[in-house]
Amino acid sequence: MSMLKEFREFAMRGNVVDLAVGVIIGAAFGKIVSSLVADIIMPPLGLLIGGIDFKQFVLTLRPAVGDTPAVVMHYGVFIQNVFDFIIVAFAIFMAIKLINKLNRKKKEEPKAPPAPTKEEVLLTEIRDILKQQKERI
């Protein structure tokens, strides 16, 4: 029973739960960006280079013979994945830059100095009186 309790405490730690949420959101974000690249960016880019779909770029290493399938290197898919990575990295960079900018604004907001305590007011008055007496001499 103590092993189960230990595991539950481990699994419910704040860091583990935060990490799990981050991984799930990251996976969903990755799907969105992959769709953005595959369905929105790559078709016009393929059209610009002559109507070619990047996924069709292949290098046949060994042609199909009989029942043996061809050995094919799909470098077009690799190119698309590179675009995916660049866009995801840029999106994360921009998000972190925005978060840092917002955090900096919070830190840079001028805070009003705290009101002086009664002791500080009294000491300031004593200092001023001593200064006036010294100037009279």
Secondary structure, 3 states (H helix, E strand, C coil): CHHHHHHHHHHCCHHHHHHHHHHHHHHHHHHHHHHHHHHHHHHHHHHHCCCCCHHHCCEEEECCECCECCEEECHHHHHHHHHHHHHHHHHHHHHHHHHHHHHHHHHHCCCCCCCCCHHHHHHHHHHHHHHHHHHHC
